[in-house]
Amino acid sequence: MVVFVLAILPGTCTGLHAVELAADNDAVSTHIHDPFEKVNRVVFKFNTKTDDILVRPLVEGYQRVVPKPVANAVHRFFANLGEVSQFSNDLMQGKVRQAGNDAGRFLINTTIGLLGIYDPASSMGLKVSEPEDFGQTLAVWGIDDGPYLMLPLMGPSTLRDAPGMYVDSSFLHPVSYIDHVRTRNTFIGLGIIDLRAMLMDTEKLIEGDSYTFIREAWGQRRNYLILDGAVEDDFGGGFEEEDFDF
């Protein structure tokens, strides 16, 4: 599965409990509206094939060459960059306390933690928050999600969340402000490889029809995030979505 598709799986919630809680929020769908399923399935197959042919071989080579401690440091570095988009969306959603926590994490880990290679903020009591993005911000502002979309190379989204991905990647992520194109693309490529490496075992969670499983899992995970964890998260959060939103 393509890396951006798999990014949603580790924190997926299951069962009807999520649907029941989402019914009280106008901006959160209780049913994933997928009127373009035939087209979405074609895109899904393209994403899967691209991952099998291009992304997975690169990641497998990366894992063979890069020692685990170095790979973990790279992961923390990109997670730290993601804090900028995180606390920006915190503020736009009116989550002042969480914004303070996430901004504090960025400042401490960027300085004392050597650009995020280390994570001293966690030991100081500033814990990693649940992911926030501009799609969630639009939901908090009352914008309906619209139809489900499977985007080429980017994976699951909706008519509301797709523009939010552009805002996060183009305006709220530090990598987007690197003027040197080759350097910027290197950061983007390394971030993709790092995330995919962290998710190599996640495919084992997929059961039955992979398209349907991922669509439902993604939708329930989005409900969980928009409702700030008010629904049960059965899988638990082994990885963070916000780390690689660029």
N, C-alpha and C positions, 0 to 999 in steps of 0.2 A: 504494500500500500504506500502511496506517496506520503512523504514526511509530514506535510501539513494536515493530511487526513488523520494520521495516527496521533498527532499532537493532542487531539481531544479525548482520546480513549482512557488514559489512566484515571481521570477524575470523573468518569461517567457515573451517573446515578441510574438506578433501575427501579421498576415497579410503578404502581399507580399513585403512590404517595406524591411524587413530583407533579403529576398531572392535577391532582386535587388541589395542591397548594397554588399552582400556577393559575388556576381558574379565577382567583381573586385579583389578578393583575392584568389590566387591559393590554399592556404592552408585551405580555408573555403568552405565547400560544400554548394551548393544551393539546393541540394536534398539529403535526408538521404538515403544512400545505405544500404538496409536491405536484403541481399541475404539469411540470416539465420533466416528469420522471424519465420518459424515453430518451430525451436529450441528455439529461443528467447522467443516466447510466452509460451513455456513450463517452461522455467526458470522464466519468469514473474509470472506465476501462483504459482510456488514454493515460490518466494519471497513474494507474497501477502499472501499466506497461513501461511508462517513463521511469518509475521508481525501480522496477526490476532490471531495466537495461542500463540506466545511468546512475541513479542515486545510490542504490544498494552496493554496487561494486566499489564505488568511491568510498563509501562508509566502511566496508569490510577491509579495504586497504588502509584506511585511516586507523582502524582499530588494531591492525597488525603492526603498524609502524609506531604509533604514538603510545607511550607508556600511560597506564591508567591514571597516575597522579597528575600528569600533564593534561590529560583529557578532562579530568575533573576541574582543574584550574581554568581551562578554556571555557568550560560550561559555566563556572561562577562568574567569569568575566562578562559573558554575554547576558547572564541573568542580571548582573549589575546594570548594564546598559538599559535593560528593559524596565528598570525602576523609574526612568524618566517618564516614559509613557504611562506607567502605572500611577504615579502621584499626580500627573496632569489630569488623568481621568478621574482620580479620586476627588480632586477639587471641583471638576465640572459636575460631579454627581453630589456635591455637598458633603462629602465624607472628609471633614477637616481633620479629625483625629487620625484616620488611616493615612491621609496625605502626609501628615507630620511624621508618622512612622516610616512610610516609604521614602520620603525625602531624606529622613535621617539615615536610613539604610544606605541610600546612594552616597551621601556625603561621607559617611564613616568608611564604607567599603572602598570608595574611590581614593581616599587619602590613606588612612591607616591600613586598609586592605590592599593597597597597591593596585589600583584600578579594578578592584573587584576580584583579583586572583584569590584573595582570602576573604573570609566572611566574619570579621570581628563584630559586626552589628548584631548578629544573632546571639552571641555570647553576652552582649550588653542588654539584651531583652527586647531588641527590635526584630520581631519575627517576620518571616515572609508572609505577605498577605495573599489572599486569593486573587487571581488575575482580574484586572480591569482593562477594558478597551473601549474604543469610541462607539462600537456597536452597542455595548451595554449602556453607555452614557445616553445614546439615543433612546434606548428602551426606558431608561429612568425618566427621560424627558417626555415619555408617552407616545413615541413613534412605534406603530405596529411593525411586526417583523416582515410581513409580506411573504411571497412564495419562497420555498427552499430552492437553493441554487448549488450546483456542483461546479466550482470554478476550475478552469484548466490550471493545473500545477498548484493551485492554492487550496483545493479541497472544499469542504462544506461551508456554506454561508447562506444568507438570505438577502432579499432585496434591501433590507435595512442595514445589515451587517457588512455587505460588500463595500459600500462607500466608506464605512467606518474603518475597514482595513486600510484603505487608501490614506485616510487622515492619520492613522497611527503610524504607518510606514513612511509617509512623506513629510509629516510635520512634527510628530511627537517622539520619534526615535533618533538618537544622536547620530547613528550611522548615515542617515539621510542628509546630514549637513557636512559630510566629507566631500570637498570639492573635487579631489582627485579621483577620477572615475575608476581607475584600476584598483586603487586602494579601497574605495567604497565597495566595489564588486567582490574584492577578496574577503572583506569582512562579511558580506552577505553570504558568500559561498561557504566560508568556514562556519558561520552560524547554522546554515542548513545542515551541513555534515555533522556538526556537533549534536544538534537536536535529533537527527535521524539515528545517530549512534546511541543516544540515550534511550531510544525507543525500539531498539531491535527486537526485544522480547515481547513487545506490546501486542504484536499481531496474534499472539496465542489467545488473546481475549475474544477474538472475533469468532462468532458462532453462526451457522446457517448462512443465509444469503448475505454476503459481506456488504453489499450496497445498503440493504435495509438495516442491517445491524448498525452500521456507521451513521446512517441518517438518524435513527432513533437515539443512538447513544449521544450523538452530537447535540440533538435537540434537547435532550434531558440535561445534558451538561450545561448548555446555555441557560436553561431555566434555573438551574442550581446557582449559577454565577449571578444572573440578574436579580434573583431573589436573595442574594447574599447568604447562601447556604441554608435557606429555610426548608430545603428538601433533603432527603437522605441521600448520601453519596456512598454507595455500596463498595465501589472499587477503591476509593481513597485516592489521594493526590500524590502520586509518586513523582510527577514532573509538573512543571509550571508552564502554562500557556504563554504568559506574557514575555517569556525569555527571548522569543525570537519573532516578534511581530514587526518584521521589516521586509 
